[in-house]
């Protein structure tokens, strides 16, 4: 983690992976994946991290897969399918 900018109204922090990301082979060596967090002071004095809408969607999808035990590319339906019960 590195602080790229620190001021009275904004802080920018960079993060990167410290270990290799592997799946049968090394996909990303240490330091290859980087991200930045922008934290800004609002008029009320509260500090908020700003994220793009795509970032929120990505996080929501990851949480959905985690809680529903789904893996990306598994072909699983995006929503549960209700089964009818014959009586």
N, C-alpha and C positions, 0 to 999 in steps of 0.2 A: 504494500500500500504506500502510495506517495501522494503528498499534498502538492498539487500543481499550482493552486492559487488559494490564498487565504486573505480575505479582506473583511471590513466591517459589515458588508452586505452580502458577500458570497464566498463560498468555499468549494473548490473543485478537487476531488480526490480520485486518483487512478488506482485500480486494482488489476492484478494479473495472476494467472495460475502459477502456483509454485511447484506443482508436480505435473508429470506428463498425463495427458488424457489419452486413454488406450481403449481400444475395442479390437481385439485380435492383433492390431498393430498400433503403433503410436500415431494418433491423429494430430495431436498438438504437443510439441515439446514444452518444457517449463518456460514460462514467459511469453508464449505465443498468443494467448488469449488475454485481451485487455478490455477493461471497461472503465467508464468514468461516471462519477456521481456528482451532480450539481446540487448544492444545498444553498438555498437563498433565504434571506430574511424577508418576511412579509411586513406589510405596513403595521400589523398588530404586534410585531416583535417576535413572532413565532417563526422558527426556522423550518422550512419544508424542502424535501428532496423533490426535484422535478424530474419526471420521467416522460418519455414519449408515449403516445397511445399504444404504439406497437409493443412497447415494453410491458405495459399493463396486460395486454392480450396474451403475450408470451408467458408471463407469470401465471395468469389465470389458467391457461391451457396446461401448464406444467403441474399446477396444483390439482386440476381435474384428473389428469393421468395418474398422479400419485395416489389420490384417494380412491380412484376406480381401478387401480392396478392395470392401467393401460400403458402400452409402450408406443412411442411414435412409429408409424409405418406398419403397425401390426394388422391393419385392416379392420380393426374393431370399430363398431358403430360409434359415432360421436355422441349419440344419446341412447339411453337405455330403451330396450324394446320390451313392451308389455306382452306377456303371454296370456292367451285366453285359456280358461279352465273349462273343460267339457263337464257338464253335470248330467 
